[in-house]
Amino acid sequence: MDGKSRKDIYPGLEVDIILKKDQRSGNRTRGIVKRLLTSAAFHSRGIKVMLEDGQVGRVVEIFP
C-alpha cells in the first residue's frame, strides 16, 4: 500500500518514509508512526508523519 491516503495511516503502524534530505536519492527510512502531520485526507506525494524516533517524512509504503 502507498501512503497517499490519511485513512490508511495511524499511530503504531510500521511504514517506510522518505526524509526531506533523501528526496533526491530516494533512500527510505523504516519506523513506527508516532503522529500524523498532514491534515488533508489525501496527498499526492504521501502523508507526512513523525516516527517514534522523531524523524519526519512522507510515507511511501505501509507494512500491515
mmCIF file as Biopython writes it, N, C-alpha, C and O atoms, coordinates in Angstrom:
data_model
#
loop_
_atom_site.group_PDB
_atom_site.id
_atom_site.type_symbol
_atom_site.label_atom_id
_atom_site.label_alt_id
_atom_site.label_comp_id
_atom_site.label_asym_id
_atom_site.label_entity_id
_atom_site.label_seq_id
_atom_site.pdbx_PDB_ins_code
_atom_site.Cartn_x
_atom_site.Cartn_y
_atom_site.Cartn_z
_atom_site.occupancy
_atom_site.B_iso_or_equiv
_atom_site.auth_seq_id
_atom_site.auth_asym_id
_atom_site.pdbx_PDB_model_num
ATOM 1   N N  . MET A ? 1  ? 0.835  -1.188 0.000  1.0 0.0 1  A 1 
ATOM 2   C CA . MET A ? 1  ? 0.000  0.000  0.000  1.0 0.0 1  A 1 
ATOM 3   C C  . MET A ? 1  ? 0.878  1.249  0.000  1.0 0.0 1  A 1 
ATOM 4   O O  . MET A ? 1  ? 1.908  1.301  0.671  1.0 0.0 1  A 1 
ATOM 5   N N  . ASP A ? 2  ? 0.456  2.240  -0.755 1.0 0.0 2  A 1 
ATOM 6   C CA . ASP A ? 2  ? 1.188  3.502  -0.726 1.0 0.0 2  A 1 
ATOM 7   C C  . ASP A ? 2  ? 0.647  4.356  0.424  1.0 0.0 2  A 1 
ATOM 8   O O  . ASP A ? 2  ? -0.355 3.993  1.041  1.0 0.0 2  A 1 
ATOM 9   N N  . GLY A ? 3  ? 1.276  5.449  0.708  1.0 0.0 3  A 1 
ATOM 10  C CA . GLY A ? 3  ? 0.897  6.263  1.853  1.0 0.0 3  A 1 
ATOM 11  C C  . GLY A ? 3  ? 0.238  7.568  1.482  1.0 0.0 3  A 1 
ATOM 12  O O  . GLY A ? 3  ? 0.499  8.592  2.113  1.0 0.0 3  A 1 
ATOM 13  N N  . LYS A ? 4  ? -0.612 7.556  0.468  1.0 0.0 4  A 1 
ATOM 14  C CA . LYS A ? 4  ? -1.209 8.798  -0.014 1.0 0.0 4  A 1 
ATOM 15  C C  . LYS A ? 4  ? -2.542 9.135  0.643  1.0 0.0 4  A 1 
ATOM 16  O O  . LYS A ? 4  ? -2.977 10.286 0.591  1.0 0.0 4  A 1 
ATOM 17  N N  . SER A ? 5  ? -3.203 8.151  1.262  1.0 0.0 5  A 1 
ATOM 18  C CA . SER A ? 5  ? -4.492 8.381  1.916  1.0 0.0 5  A 1 
ATOM 19  C C  . SER A ? 5  ? -4.325 8.377  3.428  1.0 0.0 5  A 1 
ATOM 20  O O  . SER A ? 5  ? -3.757 7.444  3.996  1.0 0.0 5  A 1 
ATOM 21  N N  . ARG A ? 6  ? -4.819 9.415  4.069  1.0 0.0 6  A 1 
ATOM 22  C CA . ARG A ? 6  ? -4.685 9.561  5.517  1.0 0.0 6  A 1 
ATOM 23  C C  . ARG A ? 6  ? -5.412 8.447  6.278  1.0 0.0 6  A 1 
ATOM 24  O O  . ARG A ? 6  ? -4.979 8.037  7.355  1.0 0.0 6  A 1 
ATOM 25  N N  . LYS A ? 7  ? -6.527 7.959  5.703  1.0 0.0 7  A 1 
ATOM 26  C CA . LYS A ? 7  ? -7.338 6.943  6.383  1.0 0.0 7  A 1 
ATOM 27  C C  . LYS A ? 7  ? -6.586 5.613  6.561  1.0 0.0 7  A 1 
ATOM 28  O O  . LYS A ? 7  ? -6.959 4.803  7.410  1.0 0.0 7  A 1 
ATOM 29  N N  . ASP A ? 8  ? -5.532 5.388  5.769  1.0 0.0 8  A 1 
ATOM 30  C CA . ASP A ? 8  ? -4.765 4.136  5.837  1.0 0.0 8  A 1 
ATOM 31  C C  . ASP A ? 8  ? -3.644 4.173  6.873  1.0 0.0 8  A 1 
ATOM 32  O O  . ASP A ? 8  ? -3.013 3.149  7.137  1.0 0.0 8  A 1 
ATOM 33  N N  . ILE A ? 9  ? -3.391 5.342  7.461  1.0 0.0 9  A 1 
ATOM 34  C CA . ILE A ? 9  ? -2.228 5.518  8.337  1.0 0.0 9  A 1 
ATOM 35  C C  . ILE A ? 9  ? -2.692 5.900  9.736  1.0 0.0 9  A 1 
ATOM 36  O O  . ILE A ? 9  ? -3.575 6.742  9.899  1.0 0.0 9  A 1 
ATOM 37  N N  . TYR A ? 10 ? -2.090 5.274  10.743 1.0 0.0 10 A 1 
ATOM 38  C CA . TYR A ? 10 ? -2.445 5.559  12.133 1.0 0.0 10 A 1 
ATOM 39  C C  . TYR A ? 10 ? -1.228 5.287  13.026 1.0 0.0 10 A 1 
ATOM 40  O O  . TYR A ? 10 ? -0.327 4.546  12.634 1.0 0.0 10 A 1 
ATOM 41  N N  . PRO A ? 11 ? -1.200 5.882  14.222 1.0 0.0 11 A 1 
ATOM 42  C CA . PRO A ? 11 ? -0.077 5.658  15.139 1.0 0.0 11 A 1 
ATOM 43  C C  . PRO A ? 11 ? 0.106  4.170  15.452 1.0 0.0 11 A 1 
ATOM 44  O O  . PRO A ? 11 ? -0.864 3.440  15.654 1.0 0.0 11 A 1 
ATOM 45  N N  . GLY A ? 12 ? 1.363  3.742  15.487 1.0 0.0 12 A 1 
ATOM 46  C CA . GLY A ? 12 ? 1.687  2.353  15.767 1.0 0.0 12 A 1 
ATOM 47  C C  . GLY A ? 12 ? 1.927  1.515  14.523 1.0 0.0 12 A 1 
ATOM 48  O O  . GLY A ? 12 ? 2.354  0.364  14.621 1.0 0.0 12 A 1 
ATOM 49  N N  . LEU A ? 13 ? 1.656  2.079  13.357 1.0 0.0 13 A 1 
ATOM 50  C CA . LEU A ? 13 ? 1.811  1.367  12.090 1.0 0.0 13 A 1 
ATOM 51  C C  . LEU A ? 13 ? 3.264  1.415  11.634 1.0 0.0 13 A 1 
ATOM 52  O O  . LEU A ? 13 ? 3.932  2.438  11.788 1.0 0.0 13 A 1 
ATOM 53  N N  . GLU A ? 14 ? 3.762  0.299  11.068 1.0 0.0 14 A 1 
ATOM 54  C CA . GLU A ? 14 ? 5.122  0.273  10.521 1.0 0.0 14 A 1 
ATOM 55  C C  . GLU A ? 14 ? 5.087  0.764  9.074  1.0 0.0 14 A 1 
ATOM 56  O O  . GLU A ? 14 ? 4.308  0.269  8.260  1.0 0.0 14 A 1 
ATOM 57  N N  . VAL A ? 15 ? 5.939  1.744  8.764  1.0 0.0 15 A 1 
ATOM 58  C CA . VAL A ? 15 ? 5.946  2.357  7.440  1.0 0.0 15 A 1 
ATOM 59  C C  . VAL A ? 15 ? 7.371  2.635  6.970  1.0 0.0 15 A 1 
ATOM 60  O O  . VAL A ? 15 ? 8.309  2.656  7.767  1.0 0.0 15 A 1 
ATOM 61  N N  . ASP A ? 16 ? 7.516  2.847  5.666  1.0 0.0 16 A 1 
ATOM 62  C CA . ASP A ? 16 ? 8.733  3.404  5.084  1.0 0.0 16 A 1 
ATOM 63  C C  . ASP A ? 16 ? 8.427  4.842  4.728  1.0 0.0 16 A 1 
ATOM 64  O O  . ASP A ? 16 ? 7.383  5.140  4.148  1.0 0.0 16 A 1 
ATOM 65  N N  . ILE A ? 17 ? 9.355  5.749  5.084  1.0 0.0 17 A 1 
ATOM 66  C CA . ILE A ? 17 ? 9.195  7.155  4.722  1.0 0.0 17 A 1 
ATOM 67  C C  . ILE A ? 17 ? 10.411 7.616  3.945  1.0 0.0 17 A 1 
ATOM 68  O O  . ILE A ? 17 ? 11.465 6.979  3.970  1.0 0.0 17 A 1 
ATOM 69  N N  . ILE A ? 18 ? 10.248 8.734  3.253  1.0 0.0 18 A 1 
ATOM 70  C CA . ILE A ? 18 ? 11.387 9.408  2.629  1.0 0.0 18 A 1 
ATOM 71  C C  . ILE A ? 18 ? 11.571 10.730 3.353  1.0 0.0 18 A 1 
ATOM 72  O O  . ILE A ? 18 ? 10.674 11.574 3.373  1.0 0.0 18 A 1 
ATOM 73  N N  . LEU A ? 19 ? 12.744 10.898 3.946  1.0 0.0 19 A 1 
ATOM 74  C CA . LEU A ? 19 ? 13.073 12.140 4.636  1.0 0.0 19 A 1 
ATOM 75  C C  . LEU A ? 19 ? 13.329 13.239 3.619  1.0 0.0 19 A 1 
ATOM 76  O O  . LEU A ? 19 ? 13.658 12.952 2.468  1.0 0.0 19 A 1 
ATOM 77  N N  . LYS A ? 20 ? 13.182 14.485 4.024  1.0 0.0 20 A 1 
ATOM 78  C CA . LYS A ? 20 ? 13.406 15.627 3.138  1.0 0.0 20 A 1 
ATOM 79  C C  . LYS A ? 20 ? 14.795 15.553 2.491  1.0 0.0 20 A 1 
ATOM 80  O O  . LYS A ? 20 ? 14.935 15.792 1.292  1.0 0.0 20 A 1 
ATOM 81  N N  . LYS A ? 21 ? 15.815 15.223 3.282  1.0 0.0 21 A 1 
ATOM 82  C CA . LYS A ? 21 ? 17.186 15.176 2.767  1.0 0.0 21 A 1 
ATOM 83  C C  . LYS A ? 21 ? 17.405 14.024 1.782  1.0 0.0 21 A 1 
ATOM 84  O O  . LYS A ? 21 ? 18.379 14.031 1.029  1.0 0.0 21 A 1 
ATOM 85  N N  . ASP A ? 22 ? 16.503 13.032 1.782  1.0 0.0 22 A 1 
ATOM 86  C CA . ASP A ? 22 ? 16.647 11.863 0.915  1.0 0.0 22 A 1 
ATOM 87  C C  . ASP A ? 22 ? 15.736 11.895 -0.307 1.0 0.0 22 A 1 
ATOM 88  O O  . ASP A ? 22 ? 15.643 10.904 -1.030 1.0 0.0 22 A 1 
ATOM 89  N N  . GLN A ? 23 ? 15.063 13.020 -0.547 1.0 0.0 23 A 1 
ATOM 90  C CA . GLN A ? 23 ? 14.119 13.074 -1.665 1.0 0.0 23 A 1 
ATOM 91  C C  . GLN A ? 23 ? 14.789 12.824 -3.008 1.0 0.0 23 A 1 
ATOM 92  O O  . GLN A ? 23 ? 14.214 12.152 -3.864 1.0 0.0 23 A 1 
ATOM 93  N N  . ARG A ? 24 ? 15.971 13.342 -3.207 1.0 0.0 24 A 1 
ATOM 94  C CA . ARG A ? 24 ? 16.672 13.140 -4.489 1.0 0.0 24 A 1 
ATOM 95  C C  . ARG A ? 24 ? 17.165 11.710 -4.648 1.0 0.0 24 A 1 
ATOM 96  O O  . ARG A ? 24 ? 17.047 11.129 -5.727 1.0 0.0 24 A 1 
ATOM 97  N N  . SER A ? 25 ? 17.715 11.139 -3.585 1.0 0.0 25 A 1 
ATOM 98  C CA . SER A ? 25 ? 18.280 9.799  -3.675 1.0 0.0 25 A 1 
ATOM 99  C C  . SER A ? 25 ? 17.210 8.714  -3.572 1.0 0.0 25 A 1 
ATOM 100 O O  . SER A ? 25 ? 17.389 7.615  -4.098 1.0 0.0 25 A 1 
ATOM 101 N N  . GLY A ? 26 ? 16.095 9.016  -2.894 1.0 0.0 26 A 1 
ATOM 102 C CA . GLY A ? 26 ? 15.033 8.035  -2.724 1.0 0.0 26 A 1 
ATOM 103 C C  . GLY A ? 26 ? 15.278 7.050  -1.602 1.0 0.0 26 A 1 
ATOM 104 O O  . GLY A ? 26 ? 14.556 6.061  -1.482 1.0 0.0 26 A 1 
ATOM 105 N N  . ASN A ? 27 ? 16.305 7.305  -0.756 1.0 0.0 27 A 1 
ATOM 106 C CA . ASN A ? 27 ? 16.575 6.421  0.374  1.0 0.0 27 A 1 
ATOM 107 C C  . ASN A ? 27 ? 15.383 6.400  1.320  1.0 0.0 27 A 1 
ATOM 108 O O  . ASN A ? 27 ? 14.815 7.441  1.651  1.0 0.0 27 A 1 
ATOM 109 N N  . ARG A ? 28 ? 15.017 5.202  1.748  1.0 0.0 28 A 1 
ATOM 110 C CA . ARG A ? 28 ? 13.871 5.035  2.636  1.0 0.0 28 A 1 
ATOM 111 C C  . ARG A ? 28 ? 14.327 4.825  4.070  1.0 0.0 28 A 1 
ATOM 112 O O  . ARG A ? 28 ? 15.414 4.306  4.324  1.0 0.0 28 A 1 
ATOM 113 N N  . THR A ? 29 ? 13.478 5.236  5.000  1.0 0.0 29 A 1 
ATOM 114 C CA . THR A ? 29 ? 13.714 5.034  6.417  1.0 0.0 29 A 1 
ATOM 115 C C  . THR A ? 29 ? 12.499 4.308  6.979  1.0 0.0 29 A 1 
ATOM 116 O O  . THR A ? 29 ? 11.369 4.754  6.783  1.0 0.0 29 A 1 
ATOM 117 N N  . ARG A ? 30 ? 12.718 3.193  7.676  1.0 0.0 30 A 1 
ATOM 118 C CA . ARG A ? 30 ? 11.600 2.420  8.222  1.0 0.0 30 A 1 
ATOM 119 C C  . ARG A ? 30 ? 11.420 2.763  9.696  1.0 0.0 30 A 1 
ATOM 120 O O  . ARG A ? 30 ? 12.390 2.954  10.429 1.0 0.0 30 A 1 
ATOM 121 N N  . GLY A ? 31 ? 10.168 2.836  10.108 1.0 0.0 31 A 1 
ATOM 122 C CA . GLY A ? 31 ? 9.892  3.124  11.502 1.0 0.0 31 A 1 
ATOM 123 C C  . GLY A ? 31 ? 8.414  2.984  11.827 1.0 0.0 31 A 1 
ATOM 124 O O  . GLY A ? 31 ? 7.605  2.600  10.983 1.0 0.0 31 A 1 
ATOM 125 N N  . ILE A ? 32 ? 8.084  3.306  13.074 1.0 0.0 32 A 1 
ATOM 126 C CA . ILE A ? 32 ? 6.719  3.222  13.585 1.0 0.0 32 A 1 
ATOM 127 C C  . ILE A ? 32 ? 6.141  4.637  13.681 1.0 0.0 32 A 1 
ATOM 128 O O  . ILE A ? 32 ? 6.787  5.540  14.211 1.0 0.0 32 A 1 
ATOM 129 N N  . VAL A ? 33 ? 4.931  4.823  13.169 1.0 0.0 33 A 1 
ATOM 130 C CA . VAL A ? 33 ? 4.282  6.136  13.176 1.0 0.0 33 A 1 
ATOM 131 C C  . VAL A ? 33 ? 3.950  6.557  14.605 1.0 0.0 33 A 1 
ATOM 132 O O  . VAL A ? 33 ? 3.339  5.803  15.362 1.0 0.0 33 A 1 
ATOM 133 N N  . LYS A ? 34 ? 4.366  7.782  14.963 1.0 0.0 34 A 1 
ATOM 134 C CA . LYS A ? 34 ? 4.006  8.369  16.250 1.0 0.0 34 A 1 
ATOM 135 C C  . LYS A ? 34 ? 2.843  9.348  16.079 1.0 0.0 34 A 1 
ATOM 136 O O  . LYS A ? 34 ? 1.871  9.313  16.834 1.0 0.0 34 A 1 
ATOM 137 N N  . ARG A ? 35 ? 2.960  10.243 15.046 1.0 0.0 35 A 1 
ATOM 138 C CA . ARG A ? 35 ? 1.921  11.244 14.791 1.0 0.0 35 A 1 
ATOM 139 C C  . ARG A ? 35 ? 1.763  11.466 13.294 1.0 0.0 35 A 1 
ATOM 140 O O  . ARG A ? 35 ? 2.719  11.334 12.530 1.0 0.0 35 A 1 
ATOM 141 N N  . LEU A ? 36 ? 0.539  11.806 12.883 1.0 0.0 36 A 1 
ATOM 142 C CA . LEU A ? 36 ? 0.286  12.233 11.510 1.0 0.0 36 A 1 
ATOM 143 C C  . LEU A ? 36 ? 0.378  13.745 11.477 1.0 0.0 36 A 1 
ATOM 144 O O  . LEU A ? 36 ? -0.208 14.421 12.323 1.0 0.0 36 A 1 
ATOM 145 N N  . LEU A ? 37 ? 1.109  14.283 10.508 1.0 0.0 37 A 1 
ATOM 146 C CA . LEU A ? 37 ? 1.318  15.727 10.428 1.0 0.0 37 A 1 
ATOM 147 C C  . LEU A ? 37 ? 0.524  16.376 9.293  1.0 0.0 37 A 1 
ATOM 148 O O  . LEU A ? 37 ? 0.316  17.590 9.302  1.0 0.0 37 A 1 
ATOM 149 N N  . THR A ? 38 ? 0.081  15.580 8.318  1.0 0.0 38 A 1 
ATOM 150 C CA . THR A ? 38 ? -0.732 16.106 7.227  1.0 0.0 38 A 1 
ATOM 151 C C  . THR A ? 38 ? -2.196 16.032 7.645  1.0 0.0 38 A 1 
ATOM 152 O O  . THR A ? 38 ? -2.677 14.974 8.052  1.0 0.0 38 A 1 
ATOM 153 N N  . SER A ? 39 ? -2.904 17.154 7.544  1.0 0.0 39 A 1 
ATOM 154 C CA . SER A ? 39 ? -4.314 17.164 7.942  1.0 0.0 39 A 1 
ATOM 155 C C  . SER A ? 39 ? -5.253 16.805 6.789  1.0 0.0 39 A 1 
ATOM 156 O O  . SER A ? 39 ? -6.396 16.415 7.027  1.0 0.0 39 A 1 
ATOM 157 N N  . ALA A ? 40 ? -4.785 16.931 5.542  1.0 0.0 40 A 1 
ATOM 158 C CA . ALA A ? 40 ? -5.623 16.620 4.379  1.0 0.0 40 A 1 
ATOM 159 C C  . ALA A ? 40 ? -5.883 15.113 4.292  1.0 0.0 40 A 1 
ATOM 160 O O  . ALA A ? 40 ? -5.076 14.313 4.766  1.0 0.0 40 A 1 
ATOM 161 N N  . ALA A ? 41 ? -6.996 14.734 3.694  1.0 0.0 41 A 1 
ATOM 162 C CA . ALA A ? 41 ? -7.351 13.316 3.555  1.0 0.0 41 A 1 
ATOM 163 C C  . ALA A ? 41 ? -6.468 12.598 2.536  1.0 0.0 41 A 1 
ATOM 164 O O  . ALA A ? 41 ? -6.314 11.379 2.596  1.0 0.0 41 A 1 
ATOM 165 N N  . PHE A ? 42 ? -5.883 13.360 1.591  1.0 0.0 42 A 1 
ATOM 166 C CA . PHE A ? 42 ? -5.058 12.776 0.535  1.0 0.0 42 A 1 
ATOM 167 C C  . PHE A ? 42 ? -3.913 13.728 0.205  1.0 0.0 42 A 1 
ATOM 168 O O  . PHE A ? 42 ? -4.086 14.946 0.213  1.0 0.0 42 A 1 
ATOM 169 N N  . HIS A ? 43 ? -2.747 13.164 -0.085 1.0 0.0 43 A 1 
ATOM 170 C CA . HIS A ? 43 ? -1.621 13.973 -0.548 1.0 0.0 43 A 1 
ATOM 171 C C  . HIS A ? 43 ? -0.887 13.190 -1.623 1.0 0.0 43 A 1 
ATOM 172 O O  . HIS A ? 43 ? -0.541 12.026 -1.420 1.0 0.0 43 A 1 
ATOM 173 N N  . SER A ? 44 ? -0.646 13.824 -2.770 1.0 0.0 44 A 1 
ATOM 174 C CA . SER A ? 44 ? -0.080 13.123 -3.921 1.0 0.0 44 A 1 
ATOM 175 C C  . SER A ? 44 ? 1.331  12.580 -3.699 1.0 0.0 44 A 1 
ATOM 176 O O  . SER A ? 44 ? 1.711  11.595 -4.331 1.0 0.0 44 A 1 
ATOM 177 N N  . ARG A ? 45 ? 2.113  13.201 -2.816 1.0 0.0 45 A 1 
ATOM 178 C CA . ARG A ? 45 ? 3.480  12.719 -2.549 1.0 0.0 45 A 1 
ATOM 179 C C  . ARG A ? 45 ? 3.565  11.875 -1.283 1.0 0.0 45 A 1 
ATOM 180 O O  . ARG A ? 45 ? 4.647  11.403 -0.934 1.0 0.0 45 A 1 
ATOM 181 N N  . GLY A ? 46 ? 2.453  11.677 -0.590 1.0 0.0 46 A 1 
ATOM 182 C CA . GLY A ? 46 ? 2.436  10.870 0.618  1.0 0.0 46 A 1 
ATOM 183 C C  . GLY A ? 46 ? 2.115  11.705 1.849  1.0 0.0 46 A 1 
ATOM 184 O O  . GLY A ? 46 ? 2.448  12.888 1.919  1.0 0.0 46 A 1 
ATOM 185 N N  . ILE A ? 47 ? 1.473  11.079 2.805  1.0 0.0 47 A 1 
ATOM 186 C CA . ILE A ? 47 ? 1.104  11.737 4.057  1.0 0.0 47 A 1 
ATOM 187 C C  . ILE A ? 47 ? 2.364  11.941 4.896  1.0 0.0 47 A 1 
ATOM 188 O O  . ILE A ? 47 ? 3.174  11.025 5.038  1.0 0.0 47 A 1 
ATOM 189 N N  . LYS A ? 48 ? 2.525  13.132 5.447  1.0 0.0 48 A 1 
ATOM 190 C CA . LYS A ? 48 ? 3.694  13.431 6.277  1.0 0.0 48 A 1 
ATOM 191 C C  . LYS A ? 48 ? 3.432  12.932 7.696  1.0 0.0 48 A 1 
ATOM 192 O O  . LYS A ? 48 ? 2.377  13.197 8.273  1.0 0.0 48 A 1 
ATOM 193 N N  . VAL A ? 49 ? 4.407  12.205 8.253  1.0 0.0 49 A 1 
ATOM 194 C CA . VAL A ? 49 ? 4.289  11.643 9.597  1.0 0.0 49 A 1 
ATOM 195 C C  . VAL A ? 49 ? 5.570  11.879 10.387 1.0 0.0 49 A 1 
ATOM 196 O O  . VAL A ? 49 ? 6.629  12.165 9.828  1.0 0.0 49 A 1 
ATOM 197 N N  . MET A ? 50 ? 5.440  11.751 11.705 1.0 0.0 50 A 1 
ATOM 198 C CA . MET A ? 50 ? 6.599  11.725 12.595 1.0 0.0 50 A 1 
ATOM 199 C C  . MET A ? 50 ? 6.714  10.305 13.133 1.0 0.0 50 A 1 
ATOM 200 O O  . MET A ? 50 ? 5.743  9.729  13.625 1.0 0.0 50 A 1 
ATOM 201 N N  . LEU A ? 51 ? 7.920  9.753  13.030 1.0 0.0 51 A 1 
ATOM 202 C CA . LEU A ? 51 ? 8.173  8.420  13.565 1.0 0.0 51 A 1 
ATOM 203 C C  . LEU A ? 51 ? 8.435  8.504  15.067 1.0 0.0 51 A 1 
ATOM 204 O O  . LEU A ? 51 ? 8.655  9.589  15.605 1.0 0.0 51 A 1 
ATOM 205 N N  . GLU A ? 52 ? 8.411  7.354  15.740 1.0 0.0 52 A 1 
ATOM 206 C CA . GLU A ? 52 ? 8.649  7.320  17.189 1.0 0.0 52 A 1 
ATOM 207 C C  . GLU A ? 52 ? 10.021 7.857  17.562 1.0 0.0 52 A 1 
ATOM 208 O O  . GLU A ? 52 ? 10.205 8.354  18.673 1.0 0.0 52 A 1 
ATOM 209 N N  . ASP A ? 53 ? 10.996 7.765  16.646 1.0 0.0 53 A 1 
ATOM 210 C CA . ASP A ? 53 ? 12.341 8.279  16.941 1.0 0.0 53 A 1 
ATOM 211 C C  . ASP A ? 53 ? 12.490 9.767  16.604 1.0 0.0 53 A 1 
ATOM 212 O O  . ASP A ? 53 ? 13.579 10.324 16.742 1.0 0.0 53 A 1 
ATOM 213 N N  . GLY A ? 54 ? 11.392 10.420 16.160 1.0 0.0 54 A 1 
ATOM 214 C CA . GLY A ? 54 ? 11.407 11.856 15.927 1.0 0.0 54 A 1 
ATOM 215 C C  . GLY A ? 54 ? 11.653 12.281 14.488 1.0 0.0 54 A 1 
ATOM 216 O O  . GLY A ? 54 ? 11.539 13.465 14.171 1.0 0.0 54 A 1 
ATOM 217 N N  . GLN A ? 55 ? 11.989 11.342 13.611 1.0 0.0 55 A 1 
ATOM 218 C CA . GLN A ? 55 ? 12.229 11.680 12.208 1.0 0.0 55 A 1 
ATOM 219 C C  . GLN A ? 55 ? 10.904 11.985 11.509 1.0 0.0 55 A 1 
ATOM 220 O O  . GLN A ? 55 ? 9.879  11.372 11.807 1.0 0.0 55 A 1 
ATOM 221 N N  . VAL A ? 56 ? 10.938 12.948 10.569 1.0 0.0 56 A 1 
ATOM 222 C CA . VAL A ? 56 ? 9.738  13.377 9.860  1.0 0.0 56 A 1 
ATOM 223 C C  . VAL A ? 56 ? 9.929  13.173 8.364  1.0 0.0 56 A 1 
ATOM 224 O O  . VAL A ? 56 ? 10.962 13.541 7.805  1.0 0.0 56 A 1 
ATOM 225 N N  . GLY A ? 57 ? 8.930  12.587 7.726  1.0 0.0 57 A 1 
ATOM 226 C CA . GLY A ? 57 ? 8.994  12.388 6.282  1.0 0.0 57 A 1 
ATOM 227 C C  . GLY A ? 57 ? 7.650  11.970 5.733  1.0 0.0 57 A 1 
ATOM 228 O O  . GLY A ? 57 ? 6.667  11.875 6.468  1.0 0.0 57 A 1 
ATOM 229 N N  . ARG A ? 58 ? 7.613  11.718 4.423  1.0 0.0 58 A 1 
ATOM 230 C CA . ARG A ? 58 ? 6.377  11.327 3.750  1.0 0.0 58 A 1 
ATOM 231 C C  . ARG A ? 58 ? 6.340  9.813  3.552  1.0 0.0 58 A 1 
ATOM 232 O O  . ARG A ? 58 ? 7.332  9.202  3.154  1.0 0.0 58 A 1 
ATOM 233 N N  . VAL A ? 59 ? 5.185  9.221  3.835  1.0 0.0 59 A 1 
ATOM 234 C CA . VAL A ? 59 ? 5.013  7.769  3.743  1.0 0.0 59 A 1 
ATOM 235 C C  . VAL A ? 59 ? 5.022  7.331  2.284  1.0 0.0 59 A 1 
ATOM 236 O O  . VAL A ? 59 ? 4.299  7.883  1.455  1.0 0.0 59 A 1 
ATOM 237 N N  . VAL A ? 60 ? 5.849  6.330  1.978  1.0 0.0 60 A 1 
ATOM 238 C CA . VAL A ? 60 ? 5.884  5.756  0.631  1.0 0.0 60 A 1 
ATOM 239 C C  . VAL A ? 60 ? 5.378  4.312  0.600  1.0 0.0 60 A 1 
ATOM 240 O O  . VAL A ? 60 ? 4.951  3.831  -0.449 1.0 0.0 60 A 1 
ATOM 241 N N  . GLU A ? 61 ? 5.422  3.616  1.744  1.0 0.0 61 A 1 
ATOM 242 C CA . GLU A ? 61 ? 4.931  2.252  1.799  1.0 0.0 61 A 1 
ATOM 243 C C  . GLU A ? 61 ? 4.470  1.937  3.214  1.0 0.0 61 A 1 
ATOM 244 O O  . GLU A ? 61 ? 5.052  2.388  4.200  1.0 0.0 61 A 1 
ATOM 245 N N  . ILE A ? 62 ? 3.393  1.137  3.277  1.0 0.0 62 A 1 
ATOM 246 C CA . ILE A ? 62 ? 2.810  0.742  4.567  1.0 0.0 62 A 1 
ATOM 247 C C  . ILE A ? 62 ? 2.974  -0.770 4.717  1.0 0.0 62 A 1 
ATOM 248 O O  . ILE A ? 62 ? 2.754  -1.522 3.767  1.0 0.0 62 A 1 
ATOM 249 N N  . PHE A ? 63 ? 3.360  -1.206 5.913  1.0 0.0 63 A 1 
ATOM 250 C CA . PHE A ? 63 ? 3.506  -2.643 6.218  1.0 0.0 63 A 1 
ATOM 251 C C  . PHE A ? 63 ? 2.466  -3.039 7.242  1.0 0.0 63 A 1 
ATOM 252 O O  . PHE A ? 63 ? 2.561  -2.642 8.403  1.0 0.0 63 A 1 
ATOM 253 N N  . PRO A ? 64 ? 1.460  -3.825 6.830  1.0 0.0 64 A 1 
ATOM 254 C CA . PRO A ? 64 ? 0.369  -4.186 7.754  1.0 0.0 64 A 1 
ATOM 255 C C  . PRO A ? 64 ? 0.814  -5.095 8.887  1.0 0.0 64 A 1 
ATOM 256 O O  . PRO A ? 64 ? 0.001  -5.473 9.731  1.0 0.0 64 A 1 
#
